[in-house]
């Protein structure tokens, strides 16, 4: 892949400041700059930058410690040299979740893409629950979290979470159809599944929150779609939001902010998220639901606003159009405060590398 040559990135002498990053987003410090934020950068986008711009050998994350260390070293260098104040990393406990798998359609991608099977679940009855294989916290390998925590450059922080939230894993284990059927026919089963998942994730966060370079907990739990929440707001309030409240309490007890990534239209539970769960920031925005600048005008005096570059723009526009939209977000949302610029969702494999670099370059240019 032919690489572009941005003027500002990769940074030759980065000066990450994760404390300032958090202070800006929590309102402890004025918006002296508009920092970068990202939820996930896919390896397909990361690899050509690591190889073509950073001059490093790409090593996939494998089962052995040597490949894991090599991957994580590249991971740190990527976030560091692209101008972020942190690395964000997540992994999930090993739940049994039926998936639909196809080849990734992104040009040059060797990966597979997975979707949750919405029709056939691994657990849909009380009998399934009794024999279901639940993962063990004691058997989970926290090595990558600990390695990142121990090897970050000065000034960088670790932002992390369990991979996937209680709502997501419930619907992935039961299937969306099986979950919805159980809401009607066996609410006690739903309670049992969510209780088990929530307890496991709470134990996971107990371990995570012991890391001394952790600067924020930033989980994802997609509870919405284009026009509303996937299930009724009352069901979310009953089974799922209490777990986010618990995780937020655990995080706040450590003096750290709790940010939330949730896709879709979650307007009907925003007051719950702000007042009851007490999230400190919201991520994931689509212009056809609510443009990030409009969301910020509505809620930005109460919580931080993260990202917001619509993926349709990021994926289908020219680099110059991406630059223009990045400047607009910095000038509009950044001027109001408690804002970090980045994608509206993540950097998936189909995002053109020049477009991703245009976003990052324009943000870095604004504060260097």
N, C-alpha and C positions, 0 to 999 in steps of 0.2 A: 504493500500500500504506500503510495507517495504521500509523504508527510508535508503539511504546511509548515511555515516558519513564523510563528507568532513573535511579536516583539517583546512581550513581557513574560511569557511563560515558555519553558519551565524557569522558575526563579533560581537564580544562581546563589542567592544568599537569603533564603526565606527568614522571616521574623514572625513566626506564629505566636499568637497571644491568646490562648484559650480562655484565660481569665477575662480579658477584655471582651472576647466574643460572648461569653456568658453574661457579663455585666451589661452589654449593649442589649441583649435579648430580654433580660429580666428588668430592664429599666434602671439598673443601678448606676449606669453611666450614659451620658448623652451619645447619640449616634455619631461618633467621630469618624466613622467609616461604615460602609455597607459590606459586611463580611460575606464570604461564600458559605453556602450550606449545601449538602447533598445527602440523600438518603442511601442510595446504592449507585455505584458505577459498575456496570457489567464488565466482566473480564474481556469481552470481545472489543470493547472500547478502550479499556485500560491497556491491553497488551501492546498495540502499536505505538502508544505513547511511551510506555516503559522501554520498548525496544528501539523505536525510531527517534525519540527525543531525549530520553534519559540514558540511552546507550547501555542498557542492562539486559541480561539474559532473562527471558521469561521462563519461569518454572511453574507449572500448574500445581495447585494444592493437592497433595497426595495423601496416602495413608502413612507414610514414614515421616519421621521428624525432620530429616534433612530437607525434603521437598516442602514441608510445611513452613519451616524457618525461611527458606529461600523465597517462597511465595509471600510470606508476611513482610519480609524485608522490602520486597518490591512494592507491596501494598503501602507500607509506611512512606517510602520514597515518593510514590505517586501523589498521595495526599499532601505531603510536605512540599514538594516542588510545584504543585499546581496552585498553591497559595491558600490552602485550608488551614484553619487553626486546630484541627482535630483529625482523627480518623474515625469513621463510623464502621462498626463491625457487628455482625449478628450471626448466631447459629441457633438452630432449633434442637430441642430434644427429639429423639428418634421415635416419632409416633407412626403407627400403621395407618396410612392414608391412601386410598386408591387414587391413582393418577392416570390421566390420559397423556400419552407421550408422542411427540412428533419431532422431526428434525427442525432445528431453528432455521427460519427462512432468511435471517439476516445474511447479507453477502459475506462469504468467507468464514462464517461461524461453524465451528465443529461441534457445537453444543446441541443438546436436546432441549425442547421446551415442554413444560409440564403444565397441565391444568387439573384442578380438582375434578374428580368424577362427581357430577351433581346428582346422579341417579342411583349409584350403587355405593353404599357405605360399608365400612368394616365393622361398624357397631350400630345396630338399629333396634335391638331388643334387649330386655333385661338379661337374657341368657348370654347374649354377646358381651354385655358389660361384665358379667361375672368371669368370663374366660378371656377377656381382652388382655393383651400383653402391654402393660404400661411401662414406659421407660423408667429408669432409676437415676436419681440425681447423683448417687454415689458412683455410678458407672459412666456418667457423662464426662467427657474430656474437656476441661476448661483450659487446656494448654494454649490455644491461640489467643484467648483473652489475656492470659497471664503474660504471654510473650509480647504482645503489643504493649501492654501496660509497662513492661520492663525495658522496652527498646524505643520509646518515643523520643524524638529530639526535644531539646529544651523548649519550653513554651507550648508544646502541643499537648492536647488532651485526648482522652478516649471517650467517645460517645458510643453507647452500646445498648443492647436489649436482647431479650429472647427473640428468636426468629419467628414471627407470627404471634398473634394475640389469641385470647381465649375464644372469641367469636370465630375467628378464622379456623382454628384447629378443631373446634366443635363441629363446624359445618364440613370440614374436610374429612374428619373421622366418620361422621354419621352420614355424609353427603347432605347437600342442601335439601333435597327432597325428604330424606329420612329424618333430618332435624325438624323440618316444618311439620311432618306428620306426627312426630313425637310431641311437638308443642300442643297438638290437639288431643292426641290419644294417650300420652304418657308423660306428663310434665315432670313427674318424679324422676324419670330417666334422664331428662334434660338437666335437671338439678344435679343428679349424681355425676353426669359427665362433666359438667362445668365445674363442679366442686373438685373433682379429681384433677382436672386440668389446671384450675386456679391454684390449688395447693402445690402442684409440681412447679408451676411458674414462680410462685412466691418463694419456694426453696431455691430456685434458680437465681432469683434476684438477691437473695441473702448472700450468695456467693459473689455475684457480680458487684454488689455494692461494697465489698471489701477491697476492691481495687483502688489504689491510692491515686491513680492518674485519671480516674473516671470523673468527667465534668458534667455529664447529663445522661439521663436515661431517655431513650428515644425509640419506643416501640412502634410497630405498625399493627393495625387491626382494622381491616377494611370492612366497614359496617354500612356503606351506602352504595348506591348506583346512581344512574343519571338523574332520576327525578325524586329520589327519596331514600330512606333507609331500607335495607334488604328485608328486614322483618320489622314488626311494629316497634315504635319507640318504647312502648311499655315493656315489651319482651327484652329489649336491650337494657332497659333500666332494671329489670328484675334479675336477669341472669348474668349480664356482662359488665355493665358499668361499675357495679360494686368491686369487681376485681381490678379495674383500672384505678378506682379510688384507693384500694389497698396498696397497689404498686406505687401510686403517687405518694401515699403517706410514707411508705418505706423510703422512697427517694428523698422526700422533703426532710425526713428525720436525719438524713446524711448531709443536709444542707445543699442538695443539688436540685436542679429543675427537672421536671417531667414533661417532655414534649410528646406529642402524639401525631403519627401519620395515620390518616384514615381517608381512603378514597371514597368518592361519590358524594351524594347530597346528604349531609348529616345536619342540616339546618335545624331539624326538629329536636335534636338532642344537644345543640351547642350550649344552651344554658346549663344543661346537666353537666357537660364536660367542663365548663368554666367554673360553675358555682359548687357543684357537688364533687366531681372528680378532682377538680382544681388543677387542670393541665396548665402548664406555663407557656405553651406555644402549640400552634397547629400547623401541620404540613399536609400537602396534597391538595392541589387546586386544578380545576379545569375551567376554561373560559366559558364553556357552554353551560356550566352549572352556576358559578359565580367567579368572575375575574378576581385575582388576588387583591387588586387595589380596592375593589368594592368590599371584599371581605374585611380588609384592614380598616376601611372607613367605618365599618360596623362594629368590629371587635378589637381593633388594634390598640385601644387605650386600656385594655384589660389583659391581653395575652400577646406574646410574640407571634409574628407571622413569618413563616419559613418557606422560601422558594417561590413558586408561582409562575415560572416560565412554562406556558402551555406546551405540552408535548407535540401538538399539531404544528406549532411554530418551530419548535426545536428540531422536529424530525423532518419537516417538509419544506422549510424555507431555505433561503440562501444564508451563508455566514453573515453577510452584512445585515440582513433582516433580523437575524438573531442578535447581532450587536445592537441594533436600534432598539429592539424590545428590551434588552438588558439595560440599556441606558434609561429607557422609560421607567422601568421598575426601580432602578436606583434613584432616579430623580423624583419619582412619585412616592413610592413606599419608603425608600430609604430616608427621604426628607422628613417623614413623620416619626421615625424612630422605631426601635424594637423590631427591626427587620433584617433578614439575611437573604441574599439573592441566590437562586439556584433553580433547578427544574421544578415543574409542578408536581412531579411524581418521583422520578428516578432517571438514571441514564441507562436505558435498556440497550440491548445489542443492536437494535436497528437505527439508533441515532448516529448520523454521520459524524465521524471524528472531527472534521473541520467545524461543524456546528457546535459541538461540545466545547471545542477549544475557543470558539468565538465568544461563547458565554463566559467562560472562565477568564479569558484575556481581557474582556471589557470590564469585568468586575475587578480584576487585579489592577488594571490601568487606573481605575477610579480611586484607588487608595495607595498607590505607590508613587 
